[in-house]
Amino acid sequence: MPLTTHLLRGLLRSSRSRFTTKSTPPSSSSPNPTATGSSPNQTPGTHGANQRPAWLGHPFRVVVNTIKFVAFAHLLWEYGISMAPASGPSMLPTFEVLGEWLLVSKLHRFGRGISVGDVVAYNIPINEEVGVKRVLGLPGDYVLMDTPGDGGAGSGTGGSMIQVPQGHCWIVGDNLVASRDSRYFGPVPLALIRGKVIATVRPFSEFRWITNPLRKSESSPEP
């Protein structure tokens, strides 16, 4: 009898333990991925079906940043500083015929802050090209219309002077013999000035600032 009772108690204990294990909910700290409710094939870096992966926002950010960069580059090129190659013999010896690039300050567009002696880039009034010349006269200045020594004033061949009208400037090339400038098409409207040349660059070899060779004369001391 005692042996039978002991066996029955053992059977009841094992049955109760089996039923309790099946009905107990899985613990949240279980290392088993099935017990935590996540699929073993779930991609790392995602947290549920309703949350989008982080990389889906990248293309939009790339497009926005590209638009910002293009807009900034456009503003800098149009209103800040630009670069263009120089060609032709009209500005010898200041610039070589080929191989130099010019830095143009757009802060001097429309002739703002331009002085006599500055080198400017401008829209040539007789065609659609861009030229580079030196300013010889500003509004109100008197300039010689002809080439010096080639029928100038006092030579008896009809050399004459002209007063630069308001809103215009008189520009010439440093190499007068090979330059087409205001001596041919007259005063240039300041609205055609694209900027002031501030430096020249010879790729991989030289960088040189372009300065105004003219200096204001100092007032003579009183006797």
C-alpha positions in Angstrom: 0.0 0.0 0.0 2.7 2.6 0.8 4.5 1.7 -2.4 1.3 2.2 -4.5 0.7 5.5 -2.9 4.2 6.7 -3.6 3.9 5.7 -7.3 0.6 7.6 -7.7 2.0 10.7 -6.2 5.0 10.5 -8.6 2.6 10.3 -11.6 0.5 13.2 -10.5 3.6 15.4 -10.0 4.9 14.7 -13.5 1.5 15.4 -15.1 1.1 18.7 -13.2 4.6 19.8 -14.2 3.9 19.0 -17.9 0.6 20.9 -17.9 2.2 23.9 -16.2 5.1 24.1 -18.7 2.7 24.1 -21.7 0.5 26.8 -20.4 3.3 29.2 -19.2 3.7 32.2 -21.7 7.2 32.7 -23.1 9.5 35.0 -21.2 10.6 38.3 -22.9 14.2 37.6 -21.9 14.3 34.3 -23.7 17.2 34.1 -26.2 15.1 31.9 -28.5 14.0 34.1 -31.5 10.7 32.1 -31.8 9.8 32.7 -28.2 10.2 36.6 -28.6 7.8 36.8 -31.5 10.5 37.6 -34.1 11.1 35.6 -37.3 14.5 33.9 -37.6 14.6 35.3 -41.2 14.0 38.9 -40.2 16.6 41.3 -41.7 18.8 43.0 -39.2 18.2 46.8 -38.9 14.4 46.6 -39.3 12.0 46.8 -36.4 8.7 45.5 -37.5 6.8 45.5 -40.8 5.3 49.1 -40.2 8.8 50.8 -39.9 10.6 51.7 -43.1 14.3 51.0 -43.4 16.5 54.0 -42.8 18.1 53.9 -46.3 14.8 54.8 -48.0 15.4 58.5 -47.0 18.8 58.7 -48.6 17.9 59.4 -52.3 15.7 62.3 -51.3 18.5 63.9 -49.2 20.9 63.4 -52.1 18.6 65.2 -54.5 18.1 68.1 -52.0 21.8 68.5 -51.4 22.5 68.4 -55.1 20.0 71.1 -55.7 21.5 73.2 -52.9 25.0 72.8 -54.4 24.0 73.7 -57.9 22.1 76.8 -56.7 25.2 77.9 -54.6 27.5 77.3 -57.5 25.2 79.3 -59.8 25.1 82.3 -57.4 28.8 82.2 -56.9 29.5 82.1 -60.7 27.0 84.8 -61.6 27.5 87.2 -58.7 30.8 86.2 -57.0 33.7 85.1 -59.1 34.2 83.2 -62.4 37.0 81.9 -64.5 37.5 81.9 -68.2 40.4 81.3 -70.6 42.2 84.2 -72.2 43.1 84.1 -75.9 44.4 86.6 -78.5 47.2 89.1 -78.7 45.3 92.3 -77.8 46.5 92.3 -74.2 50.1 91.5 -74.7 52.3 91.6 -72.6 49.8 91.6 -69.7 48.3 88.2 -70.8 49.8 85.6 -73.1 48.1 84.7 -76.3 47.1 81.3 -75.1 47.4 79.2 -71.9 46.1 81.6 -69.2 42.9 81.6 -67.3 41.5 84.8 -65.8 39.7 85.2 -62.5 36.9 87.8 -62.8 35.3 89.4 -59.8 31.5 89.8 -60.5 31.3 92.3 -57.6 32.3 94.9 -60.2 29.5 94.1 -62.7 28.0 97.1 -64.5 31.2 99.1 -63.7 30.7 99.2 -59.9 34.0 100.4 -58.3 35.9 100.4 -61.6 38.8 102.9 -61.9 40.9 104.0 -64.8 43.7 101.4 -65.3 41.6 98.4 -64.3 41.3 95.4 -66.6 37.7 94.4 -67.2 35.8 91.7 -68.9 32.9 93.0 -71.0 30.3 92.0 -73.7 31.6 93.3 -77.0 28.9 95.5 -78.4 29.3 94.5 -82.0 29.0 90.7 -81.5 28.1 88.2 -78.8 31.6 87.5 -77.6 33.3 88.5 -74.3 36.4 90.6 -74.4 39.1 91.8 -72.0 40.4 95.3 -72.1 41.8 98.1 -69.9 39.7 101.0 -68.8 41.2 104.3 -70.2 38.4 106.7 -69.4 35.3 107.0 -67.2 32.2 109.2 -67.6 33.3 112.8 -68.0 36.9 112.0 -68.9 38.5 113.2 -72.2 40.3 110.6 -74.2 42.1 110.4 -77.6 39.9 108.7 -80.2 42.9 107.7 -82.3 46.0 105.6 -81.7 48.8 107.7 -80.3 51.5 108.4 -82.9 49.2 107.4 -85.7 47.4 110.6 -86.7 47.1 111.9 -83.1 46.6 115.5 -82.0 49.3 117.9 -83.2 50.2 115.6 -86.1 48.1 117.6 -88.6 46.1 114.5 -89.6 42.9 115.2 -87.8 43.4 113.5 -84.4 40.6 114.4 -82.0 39.5 114.1 -78.4 36.1 112.8 -77.1 34.5 113.2 -73.7 33.2 109.9 -72.4 29.4 110.2 -72.0 27.6 109.4 -68.8 27.0 105.7 -68.2 29.9 104.7 -70.5 33.6 104.0 -70.3 36.5 104.0 -72.8 38.4 100.8 -73.1 41.6 99.8 -75.1 43.9 96.9 -75.3 47.5 97.0 -74.0 48.7 95.9 -77.5 47.2 98.8 -79.5 48.3 97.4 -82.8 46.3 94.2 -82.4 43.3 95.4 -80.4 39.8 96.2 -81.5 38.4 98.4 -78.8 36.7 101.8 -78.2 38.7 103.3 -81.0 36.6 101.2 -83.4 33.2 100.9 -81.7 33.2 103.9 -79.4 32.4 104.2 -75.7 31.1 101.0 -74.1 28.0 101.2 -71.8 28.8 100.3 -68.2 25.9 97.8 -68.3 28.1 95.6 -70.6 30.9 95.3 -68.0 30.8 91.7 -66.7 33.4 92.2 -64.0 37.0 93.1 -63.1 39.9 90.8 -63.8 41.7 90.3 -60.5 44.2 87.4 -61.2 45.5 85.2 -63.9 46.2 81.5 -63.5 48.5 79.3 -65.6 47.4 75.8 -64.7 49.9 73.9 -62.5 52.5 76.5 -62.8 51.7 80.1 -61.9 49.2 82.4 -60.1 49.5 86.1 -60.5 47.4 89.0 -59.2 46.4 91.7 -61.6 46.8 95.1 -60.1 46.1 98.6 -61.4 49.4 100.2 -62.5 48.1 103.7 -62.0 48.6 105.4 -58.6 47.0 108.5 -57.4 49.4 111.4 -57.4 50.2 112.7 -54.0 49.5 116.4 -53.4 52.6 118.5 -53.5 53.7 120.1 -50.2 52.9 123.7 -49.7 55.9 126.0 -50.1 
